Amino acid sequence: MPDFDFSNEMSKNSELTESEHCQIIGFHKAGFSRNDINKTLGFAKTTITWTIQNYHDGKSTKTTPRSDCPRTKAEHELTNCEKM
C-alpha cells in the first residue's frame, strides 16, 4: 500500500487558513508554478489561482467572515407569529 501524506487534504467546502494562504504565496514567490504548488500542498488549482490573483491585486488573502444567518429578515420572510 502506498504511503500518502493526507495532512493537507481538505474537504471540498473547507476554507484555507491565513497560514495556508501564506504558504501558497510563499511558494509562488519562490518561483513554483501553480501545478507544483498543487502537487506539493494539495490545494485545488482554482484556490491557488484565486489566492495568487488576490495577492497581486493587493486584496487581502484572508477569508471573509460569514454569518450563519442573515442579520435581518425581509417582510416576506417573516413567519406568521412575527407579523402579529
mmCIF file of the C-alpha atoms, coordinates in Angstrom:
data_MODEL
# 
_entry.id   MODEL 
# 
loop_
_atom_site.group_PDB 
_atom_site.id 
_atom_site.type_symbol 
_atom_site.label_atom_id 
_atom_site.label_alt_id 
_atom_site.label_comp_id 
_atom_site.label_asym_id 
_atom_site.label_entity_id 
_atom_site.label_seq_id 
_atom_site.pdbx_PDB_ins_code 
_atom_site.Cartn_x 
_atom_site.Cartn_y 
_atom_site.Cartn_z 
_atom_site.occupancy 
_atom_site.B_iso_or_equiv 
_atom_site.pdbx_formal_charge 
_atom_site.auth_seq_id 
_atom_site.auth_comp_id 
_atom_site.auth_asym_id 
_atom_site.auth_atom_id 
_atom_site.pdbx_PDB_model_num 
ATOM 1  C CA . MET A 1 1  ? 0.000   0.000  0.000   1.00 0.00 ? 1  MET A CA 1 
ATOM 2  C CA . PRO A 1 2  ? 1.434   3.437  -0.943  1.00 0.00 ? 2  PRO A CA 1 
ATOM 3  C CA . ASP A 1 3  ? 2.425   5.851  1.810   1.00 0.00 ? 3  ASP A CA 1 
ATOM 4  C CA . PHE A 1 4  ? 0.313   9.008  1.414   1.00 0.00 ? 4  PHE A CA 1 
ATOM 5  C CA . ASP A 1 5  ? 0.503   12.266 3.341   1.00 0.00 ? 5  ASP A CA 1 
ATOM 6  C CA . PHE A 1 6  ? -3.044  13.464 3.936   1.00 0.00 ? 6  PHE A CA 1 
ATOM 7  C CA . SER A 1 7  ? -2.103  16.318 6.280   1.00 0.00 ? 7  SER A CA 1 
ATOM 8  C CA . ASN A 1 8  ? -3.230  18.981 3.771   1.00 0.00 ? 8  ASN A CA 1 
ATOM 9  C CA . GLU A 1 9  ? -6.145  17.129 2.222   1.00 0.00 ? 9  GLU A CA 1 
ATOM 10 C CA . MET A 1 10 ? -9.240  19.274 2.544   1.00 0.00 ? 10 MET A CA 1 
ATOM 11 C CA . SER A 1 11 ? -12.901 18.684 2.051   1.00 0.00 ? 11 SER A CA 1 
ATOM 12 C CA . LYS A 1 12 ? -14.469 20.343 -0.953  1.00 0.00 ? 12 LYS A CA 1 
ATOM 13 C CA . ASN A 1 13 ? -16.090 23.148 1.069   1.00 0.00 ? 13 ASN A CA 1 
ATOM 14 C CA . SER A 1 14 ? -13.449 23.921 3.696   1.00 0.00 ? 14 SER A CA 1 
ATOM 15 C CA . GLU A 1 15 ? -11.677 27.259 3.634   1.00 0.00 ? 15 GLU A CA 1 
ATOM 16 C CA . LEU A 1 16 ? -7.972  27.923 3.858   1.00 0.00 ? 16 LEU A CA 1 
ATOM 17 C CA . THR A 1 17 ? -6.473  29.411 6.983   1.00 0.00 ? 17 THR A CA 1 
ATOM 18 C CA . GLU A 1 18 ? -4.330  32.542 6.794   1.00 0.00 ? 18 GLU A CA 1 
ATOM 19 C CA . SER A 1 19 ? -1.268  30.324 7.263   1.00 0.00 ? 19 SER A CA 1 
ATOM 20 C CA . GLU A 1 20 ? -2.255  28.170 4.279   1.00 0.00 ? 20 GLU A CA 1 
ATOM 21 C CA . HIS A 1 21 ? -2.748  31.276 2.112   1.00 0.00 ? 21 HIS A CA 1 
ATOM 22 C CA . CYS A 1 22 ? 0.739   32.407 3.169   1.00 0.00 ? 22 CYS A CA 1 
ATOM 23 C CA . GLN A 1 23 ? 2.163   29.014 2.191   1.00 0.00 ? 23 GLN A CA 1 
ATOM 24 C CA . ILE A 1 24 ? 0.724   29.410 -1.306  1.00 0.00 ? 24 ILE A CA 1 
ATOM 25 C CA . ILE A 1 25 ? 2.111   32.956 -1.638  1.00 0.00 ? 25 ILE A CA 1 
ATOM 26 C CA . GLY A 1 26 ? 5.487   31.808 -0.321  1.00 0.00 ? 26 GLY A CA 1 
ATOM 27 C CA . PHE A 1 27 ? 5.736   29.022 -2.874  1.00 0.00 ? 27 PHE A CA 1 
ATOM 28 C CA . HIS A 1 28 ? 4.598   31.433 -5.606  1.00 0.00 ? 28 HIS A CA 1 
ATOM 29 C CA . LYS A 1 29 ? 7.273   33.984 -4.622  1.00 0.00 ? 29 LYS A CA 1 
ATOM 30 C CA . ALA A 1 30 ? 9.864   31.196 -4.652  1.00 0.00 ? 30 ALA A CA 1 
ATOM 31 C CA . GLY A 1 31 ? 9.036   30.559 -8.313  1.00 0.00 ? 31 GLY A CA 1 
ATOM 32 C CA . PHE A 1 32 ? 6.845   27.477 -8.019  1.00 0.00 ? 32 PHE A CA 1 
ATOM 33 C CA . SER A 1 33 ? 4.160   27.072 -10.682 1.00 0.00 ? 33 SER A CA 1 
ATOM 34 C CA . ARG A 1 34 ? 0.509   26.643 -9.732  1.00 0.00 ? 34 ARG A CA 1 
ATOM 35 C CA . ASN A 1 35 ? 0.778   22.997 -10.733 1.00 0.00 ? 35 ASN A CA 1 
ATOM 36 C CA . ASP A 1 36 ? 3.847   22.497 -8.495  1.00 0.00 ? 36 ASP A CA 1 
ATOM 37 C CA . ILE A 1 37 ? 2.055   24.189 -5.582  1.00 0.00 ? 37 ILE A CA 1 
ATOM 38 C CA . ASN A 1 38 ? -0.949  21.920 -6.156  1.00 0.00 ? 38 ASN A CA 1 
ATOM 39 C CA . LYS A 1 39 ? 1.248   18.818 -6.115  1.00 0.00 ? 39 LYS A CA 1 
ATOM 40 C CA . THR A 1 40 ? 3.227   19.976 -3.076  1.00 0.00 ? 40 THR A CA 1 
ATOM 41 C CA . LEU A 1 41 ? 0.476   21.364 -0.845  1.00 0.00 ? 41 LEU A CA 1 
ATOM 42 C CA . GLY A 1 42 ? -2.550  19.521 -2.214  1.00 0.00 ? 42 GLY A CA 1 
ATOM 43 C CA . PHE A 1 43 ? -4.822  22.550 -2.553  1.00 0.00 ? 43 PHE A CA 1 
ATOM 44 C CA . ALA A 1 44 ? -7.170  22.925 -5.521  1.00 0.00 ? 44 ALA A CA 1 
ATOM 45 C CA . LYS A 1 45 ? -5.699  24.749 -8.512  1.00 0.00 ? 45 LYS A CA 1 
ATOM 46 C CA . THR A 1 46 ? -8.607  27.206 -8.533  1.00 0.00 ? 46 THR A CA 1 
ATOM 47 C CA . THR A 1 47 ? -7.940  28.059 -4.886  1.00 0.00 ? 47 THR A CA 1 
ATOM 48 C CA . ILE A 1 48 ? -4.251  28.566 -5.644  1.00 0.00 ? 48 ILE A CA 1 
ATOM 49 C CA . THR A 1 49 ? -5.084  30.789 -8.626  1.00 0.00 ? 49 THR A CA 1 
ATOM 50 C CA . TRP A 1 50 ? -7.592  32.827 -6.592  1.00 0.00 ? 50 TRP A CA 1 
ATOM 51 C CA . THR A 1 51 ? -5.094  33.309 -3.746  1.00 0.00 ? 51 THR A CA 1 
ATOM 52 C CA . ILE A 1 52 ? -2.281  34.417 -6.069  1.00 0.00 ? 52 ILE A CA 1 
ATOM 53 C CA . GLN A 1 53 ? -4.593  36.720 -8.051  1.00 0.00 ? 53 GLN A CA 1 
ATOM 54 C CA . ASN A 1 54 ? -5.880  38.424 -4.902  1.00 0.00 ? 54 ASN A CA 1 
ATOM 55 C CA . TYR A 1 55 ? -2.302  38.823 -3.683  1.00 0.00 ? 55 TYR A CA 1 
ATOM 56 C CA . HIS A 1 56 ? -1.246  40.503 -6.950  1.00 0.00 ? 56 HIS A CA 1 
ATOM 57 C CA . ASP A 1 57 ? -4.354  42.728 -6.948  1.00 0.00 ? 57 ASP A CA 1 
ATOM 58 C CA . GLY A 1 58 ? -3.444  43.956 -3.456  1.00 0.00 ? 58 GLY A CA 1 
ATOM 59 C CA . LYS A 1 59 ? -6.514  42.350 -1.930  1.00 0.00 ? 59 LYS A CA 1 
ATOM 60 C CA . SER A 1 60 ? -6.428  40.522 1.357   1.00 0.00 ? 60 SER A CA 1 
ATOM 61 C CA . THR A 1 61 ? -5.987  36.779 1.194   1.00 0.00 ? 61 THR A CA 1 
ATOM 62 C CA . LYS A 1 62 ? -7.847  36.371 4.479   1.00 0.00 ? 62 LYS A CA 1 
ATOM 63 C CA . THR A 1 63 ? -11.137 34.524 4.394   1.00 0.00 ? 63 THR A CA 1 
ATOM 64 C CA . THR A 1 64 ? -14.122 36.842 4.694   1.00 0.00 ? 64 THR A CA 1 
ATOM 65 C CA . PRO A 1 65 ? -16.083 36.222 7.896   1.00 0.00 ? 65 PRO A CA 1 
ATOM 66 C CA . ARG A 1 66 ? -19.574 34.930 7.269   1.00 0.00 ? 66 ARG A CA 1 
ATOM 67 C CA . SER A 1 67 ? -22.677 34.861 9.398   1.00 0.00 ? 67 SER A CA 1 
ATOM 68 C CA . ASP A 1 68 ? -24.664 31.674 9.813   1.00 0.00 ? 68 ASP A CA 1 
ATOM 69 C CA . CYS A 1 69 ? -27.905 33.560 9.320   1.00 0.00 ? 69 CYS A CA 1 
ATOM 70 C CA . PRO A 1 70 ? -28.993 36.848 7.781   1.00 0.00 ? 70 PRO A CA 1 
ATOM 71 C CA . ARG A 1 71 ? -28.901 39.929 10.020  1.00 0.00 ? 71 ARG A CA 1 
ATOM 72 C CA . THR A 1 72 ? -32.451 40.993 9.141   1.00 0.00 ? 72 THR A CA 1 
ATOM 73 C CA . LYS A 1 73 ? -35.448 39.409 7.519   1.00 0.00 ? 73 LYS A CA 1 
ATOM 74 C CA . ALA A 1 74 ? -37.390 40.870 4.656   1.00 0.00 ? 74 ALA A CA 1 
ATOM 75 C CA . GLU A 1 75 ? -41.133 41.333 5.181   1.00 0.00 ? 75 GLU A CA 1 
ATOM 76 C CA . HIS A 1 76 ? -41.961 38.302 3.014   1.00 0.00 ? 76 HIS A CA 1 
ATOM 77 C CA . GLU A 1 77 ? -39.643 36.096 5.122   1.00 0.00 ? 77 GLU A CA 1 
ATOM 78 C CA . LEU A 1 78 ? -41.347 36.828 8.451   1.00 0.00 ? 78 LEU A CA 1 
ATOM 79 C CA . THR A 1 79 ? -43.351 33.999 9.959   1.00 0.00 ? 79 THR A CA 1 
ATOM 80 C CA . ASN A 1 80 ? -46.991 34.439 10.918  1.00 0.00 ? 80 ASN A CA 1 
ATOM 81 C CA . CYS A 1 81 ? -46.060 34.789 14.597  1.00 0.00 ? 81 CYS A CA 1 
ATOM 82 C CA . GLU A 1 82 ? -43.558 37.568 13.831  1.00 0.00 ? 82 GLU A CA 1 
ATOM 83 C CA . LYS A 1 83 ? -46.155 39.530 11.834  1.00 0.00 ? 83 LYS A CA 1 
ATOM 84 C CA . MET A 1 84 ? -48.615 39.770 14.751  1.00 0.00 ? 84 MET A CA 1 
# 
